[in-house]
């Protein structure tokens, strides 16, 4: 059976939200979460922040991947 934790999380916290800004983590935010590197931040319409982590445990910044409909 597939683990649907992140699918359920996404449906509850992300579905229907709008990205209102894109930026990098600030130095204060990096210090607050104990990371050493910056990652991109997606700010959502409800005030939530999304940023990629290296792993599920939150061990430093990670990379955000994606694909456009035209594969560019």
C-alpha positions in Angstrom: 0.0 0.0 0.0 1.3 3.4 -1.0 2.0 6.0 1.8 -0.3 8.9 1.0 0.8 11.2 3.8 2.1 14.0 1.5 -0.9 13.7 -0.8 -3.3 14.1 2.1 -1.2 17.0 3.4 -1.2 18.7 0.0 -5.0 18.4 -0.4 -5.6 19.8 3.1 -3.0 22.6 3.0 -2.3 23.4 -0.6 -5.3 22.7 -2.8 -7.1 25.9 -3.8 -4.3 28.2 -2.5 -2.7 30.8 -4.7 1.0 31.6 -4.8 1.3 35.3 -4.0 5.1 35.6 -3.9 8.3 33.7 -4.7 11.6 34.5 -2.9 14.5 32.9 -1.0 14.5 32.2 2.8 15.8 35.2 4.7 18.9 34.8 6.9 16.6 35.1 10.0 14.4 32.3 8.7 17.4 30.1 7.9 18.7 30.6 11.5 15.3 29.9 13.0 15.0 26.5 11.4 18.7 25.7 11.9 19.7 25.4 8.3 22.9 26.5 6.6 21.6 27.0 3.1 18.9 29.0 1.4 16.0 27.5 -0.5 13.2 29.0 -2.5 10.0 30.0 -0.7 6.5 30.0 -2.2 4.2 32.3 -0.2 0.6 31.3 -0.4 -2.6 33.3 -0.2 -3.4 32.1 3.3 0.0 33.1 4.7 1.5 29.6 4.5 5.1 29.2 3.3 6.4 26.3 1.3 10.1 25.6 0.9 11.9 22.4 -0.2 14.0 20.4 2.3 16.8 18.0 1.7 14.6 15.2 3.2 11.4 14.5 5.2 13.3 15.3 8.4 14.1 18.9 7.4 17.9 18.5 7.2 18.8 21.7 5.4 17.6 23.2 2.2 16.6 21.2 -0.9 15.9 21.7 -4.5 12.4 22.3 -6.0 11.7 20.4 -9.3 8.9 20.8 -11.7 7.8 20.4 -15.3 5.8 22.8 -17.5 3.0 21.4 -19.8 5.2 22.0 -22.8 8.3 20.4 -21.2 10.3 23.6 -21.3 
